[in-house]
Amino acid sequence: MSSNILLIADGRSAITKRWINMLHSLDFRVSLVSTYPLTSKPDVDPIFILPVAFSAAGEESYKSTPINPNNQSRKNWKKSLIQHARPIAMEVRYLLGPTTLSKYQQELLAIISETKPDLVHALRIPYEGMLASITPQEIPLLVSVWGNDFTLHANANRKMKNLTEQVMHRADGVLADVHRDIRLAHQWGFSENKPALVVPGGGGILFNEIEAARHETIPNLDLPTEAPVIINPRGIRAYAQTDVFFQSIPMVLEKLPSAIFLCPGMEGKPEAHQWVERLRIKEHVLLLPTLPQDILWSTFHRSQISVSITKHDGTPNTLLETMACGCFPIVGDIESLREWIIPGVNGYLVSPQSPHELAAAIITAYENPEFRQKARIFNKELLVSTADAELVRDQLAQFYKQFFS
């Protein structure tokens, strides 16, 4: 009989769904504990919902009643309120979220007793790994580290620090998408004698599917053929330098007056709309909704340059995917991204605090098409040798195998 893995993750996430598919392809049986309510059911059974750290606030479950216009209006109002209060909500969650762990840990123990997993895998430290730290010692616990887990969340307060240390002491194996996070894992208490693996967190690049998306029609998006197209696929995030991105746009337009900036995941976000109005750049900025994966990849194919300016990060999946689509990457100059970008070779690193540096990098990259073509070739070879989904799957299969007796 195949081994049974209990996955603890945000069940809404596209990465979680891809991870489930990858585990199925390796003939593992999979159970899921989602730390967020689900609006649709992933391809896994059984599914349990443990909304730790108030994750159910403002969320709807796939078990909820059908949508009607009145319900949708109330949801939109609630969602808008949460978006405005997000920075405060994050601080409150850091303070109060840990107090919810003991209740849900007892429920998790009951789930473990019911499902009898051979291995538990938490796809993030806060709060999935913190929840999973109660896993009985006789069951191996793997923990995936995300780019902000150590550099942002763990340092939020003393309680988050202590919980992060507990997770690292309990973990039997750690996966990360940058070598920096394995080094930090050791500093936070993970034994250097235990197994660790560095692979792209999204399971690798699906080159055939990404290439097929080139021909997808992008609804309601008619881009001028000759216009420079710059895409920022990161949306609004607490660690993203959204202000720096928008402030760079008027400077870019001075040199590239026909430039178009695509912003998936920013439609309806108050911060994005305020910057567009304040800087009077509405004609050049398209605030798009969250896009289906194939349509998002199609927008990457239509863009020449991708921008990802953050203060904290690991390996963003969108960075690898935009590179796979031929975009020239411009990212913040932080340690994790230096593992992927060699300035002047396959992209640019800029100060995360400088709109001027970002604008200059965008202009320079666009005005040098031969340089962008060389970077495109370099990046394709880099991704094929390090991030191909088949390669990543084989590495993960070997990594998992060592935990089964």
N, C-alpha and C positions, 0 to 999 in steps of 0.2 A: 504494500500500500504506500502511496506517495506521502511525503511529509506534509504536515499541516502547519501553516504559518498564520499567526494572528497579527494583522497589520493594524497599527494605531496611527490614524492620520486624519487630516481634513478630507472627508469623503467627497467634498464638492470639487476638489482640486483636479485639474487636468493631469498634473503630475502623479497624483495618487491613482487615477484611473489607468495611466500608462504603466505604473508600477504593478498594478493588479494584472494587467494584460501580460506583462513580462513574466510575472511569477507563474501565471497559468501556462505560458509557453514553455516554462521549465518543468511543467508537470507537478507543481506544488498545489496542494489544496489551500485555499485562502479564506479566512474569516476577517471581517472588518469591524473595528471599533472606530466610528467617526466621531471626532470631537466637535463637529458642527452638525446641525440639522441638515437634511438633504432635501433638495427640491426634485431630484430624480434618483432612481435606484441604480447604483453601479452594478456591473456584471460580477457580483460576488454574493455568496450566501453561506452563513448567515451574516446579517448586519445588525450592529448594536449602536445606539446613539448615547454618548456620554458628553453632554455639553459643558465641559469643564471651563472654568474661568469666565463664566457668563457669555459663552459663545453663542447662546441661543438668542441673545438680545438683538432684535431687529431682523431675525432670520425666520424663514418659513420651512416647514417640513414637508416632504413629499407625501406625508400622510394627512396633510391639512386639507381643508375644504377647497372645492374648485374655485378658480379665480372668477370674480365678477368685478365690474367697474368700480363699485363703491369700495370693495376690499382693496383693489389696486391703488385707488387714490390714497387710502389710509397708509398702505405700505410705502408709497412714494414719499408721503409726508414724513413718515418715521425714518425712512432711509436718508432723506435730506437732512433731518435733524441730527442724525448720527454722524453724517459726513461733516457737518459744521463743527460738531463737538469732538471729532476724532482725536485731536491731540490730548484733550483732557481725559477722554475715555481711556486712552492707552495708559496714562499715568494711574488712573483709578484701577485699571485691570492689573497693573503691576502690583499695586498695594493689596487689592482684595482677591484677585484671581487665585493666589496660592491657598487662600482659606477654603476654597471649594474642593481641593484635591482629596482630602481624607474621605469625604463622602463618596466621590466617584471611584477612588481606589478600592473601596470595599465592593462596589458594584463590579469593578474590573476583575477582582479576585473571583467573584461568582461566575463571570463570563469565562475566565480561564478554566475554572473547574468544570464548566459545561462543555467548552469546545476542546479542551485537552490539547492545546497546541504543542508542537515539538519545538517551536521557536516563536518569540515575540519580537516584532520589529516596529519601533516607533520612528516615524518619518520626520521628526523635528524634536528639539529639546523642549522649548516651551510651546505648549504645555503637554504635548504627547509623551515626550520622554519623562517628564516629571510624573505624569500619571502612571507610566509603565514601570517606574522605579520600584514599585511594590511587587513586581513579578517574582514569584518564588525562585530561590537560588538554583533549584534543579532544572529550571527552564532557561535556556540561553536567551539573553536580551541583546538585540542589536539596536543601535541608535544612529540615525542619520543626522548630520549637522548641517544646518542651513547657514548662509553667509552672515546673518545678523545674530545668530544664537549667542555667540561669545562676545562679539564686539559691541552689541547694542543691548539685547535683552538681559544678558547675565549681569550686566553692570547697572541695571536700573535701580536696585536697592539691595540691602543686605539679604533679604529673604530670597530674592531671585538668584543672588550669588550662591547662597547655601544650597538651594535646590539644584542649581546647575552642577555644583560639585558632587552632590549626591548621585545625580544621574551618571556622571562620568566615573565615579567609583563603582557603581553597580553594573555598568555596561560591560558585556563580554566581547563586543566588537563595535567598531565605529566606522561609519561611511561618511565621506565628505566630498564636496566637489572642487575643493582646492587643497593643496598641501598645507597652506597656512593653518587650516582648521584642524588638521591632524596634530600639528605642533601645538596649537592652543589647547586641544583636547588633553594632551599630556600635561600641560600646565594646570589644567583644571581638575586633574586627578585620575585621568585614564592611564592605566598601566602601559608602559612601553613594551611589555611582554605580551600584550594581547593583540589580536589581529585588527588591522585597519586597512581601508581601501579608499583610494581616490578615484572617483568616476563621476561623470556628469549626473547631477541629481535627478534630471528628467528621464534618465535611462538611455541617453544618447540621441544622436541625430538620425532621423528617418529620411535618408537622402531621397529615396524613390518617392515617398509621399510629398516631401517638400518640393521636389521638382515637378510633380504632377500638379501641385497647387499653382504653378506659374500660369496655368491656363484658366484658372477660376475667375469668373466675373465678380468684380467688387460692386455690390449694390450701391446705387446712388453716389458713385464716385467716378467723376469724369475728369481725369488729370490732363492738363495740356502736355502735348508730346515732348516739347523741348524744355519744359520747366524743370529746374532743380527740385528734387523731392527728397526731403529729410524726414526721417521717421523717429519718433520717440516712443518706444513700445512699453515703457515702464509704468504708465498710468500715474495716479497720485498715491504716493507712499510716504510714510513718515520719514524715511531715510533718503528719499530722492530729492535732489536739488531742483525742484520744479521752478523755483524763482530764478535760478541761474539760467535754466533752459529758456524760459520765456524772455528774460532780459537780454539774451543774446540775439533774439530774432530781429529787432530793429537794426542792429549793427550788421547782421547778415544781409538784410534787405537793401542796405546802402550799396553793397557791392553786387548782390544778386537779386535785383528787384522783382523777378518773376518767381522766386523760390516759394515752394509750398511745403508746409510743415504738417505732417500727419501725426495725430495723437490718439491712438486707440485707447479705449478705457477711460477717456477724460470727458466724454459727453455727460452733461448734467452734474459735473463736479464743480462746486462753487469756486474753489480756488483757481481752477483753470479758466473758467468764464471771467472771473475778475481780472486776471492778468491780460486776457485778450482784449477786454474792454479798456482797461487802464492804458495799455500800450498802443491801442488803435491798430491792431494787426489782424482784425477779423477776416479780411479778404485773403490772407495768406495762411491762416491756421484752420485746420479741419479737426474739430474735437469729435472723435468717433466713439460709438458705443463699444462695449466689450465684444470682440468679434469671434466667430467660430474659428477653430484652429486653421482650417484650410484657407479661409478668407484672410486671416491675419498673415499667413505665409504669402499669400498673393500680394498683399500690400508691401511686404518686404521685397518681393521681386520687383515691384514698381518703383522702389526707392533706390537712390544712389548712396545715401549716407544714413547710418543709424547712430543715434545719440543715447547714451545711458550715463547720466551724471548722478552719482550717489555718494553718500558719506560712508555707508556700510554695504558690503556685498560679499557674496561668494562668487560662483560662476552663474550669472543669470542665464536661464535657458534661452531667453530672447536674444542675448548676445550671440550665442552659438548659432541660433536659427537665422538671425540676420546675416551673419557671416556666411552661412551655408547658402543663402539666397544671393550672395554677391555684394551685399552692402559693405561699405567702408565703415569700420567701427570707430567711434570717438567716445571714450569713456573717461570717468573720473580717475585721477592718478592715486589709486589706493592699492595696498599690497596684494590683495587677491587678484585684481585684474592685471597686475604686472605679470602674472603667470601665463596670461594669454596674449597680451599685446606688447609688441616690441615697437616703441615709437619710431616712426619714419620707415618702418618695414611693412607691418600689416595693420596699422591703425595709428591713432593718436591717443596719448594720455594728457589730460588737461586738469588743472586745478579745479576741484569740485566747487570752489567758491568764486570762480572768475568767469563772468559772462564774456569778458573781452577775449580770454584765451579760447573759450568755446567757439565764439563767433569767428575768430581768426582761423581756428582749425577747420571749421566747416568750409570757409571760403577757400582756404589753401587746398583742401582735399578736392573740392568740386572743380577748381581751376586746373587740376593736374590729373586728367583722365588716365594717362599712361601709368602714373604712380598708383592710382586706384586699381588698375587692371593687374599690376604686379602684386598688389596686396590681395586681390581676389584669388589669384592663383596660389599664393602662399597659404592663405587661410583654408582653401579647399584641401590642400595637402595636409595641413595641420589637423583639420577636423577628421579626415579619413583615417589618419594614423592614431588618433587619440579619442575620438568621440563617436565613431560609427556605432549605431545601435546594436549591431550583431557582435561587435567586439566587446562592447560594454556588457551585453547579456552573458557572454562567455566568462568574463571576469567575475560577474556577480554569481554565476552558477558555482564557480570554484570557491568563491568566498563563502557562500551559504553552506556548501557541502561540508566544510570543516567543523560546523557546529552540530552536525547530526551524527550520533554514535552508530 
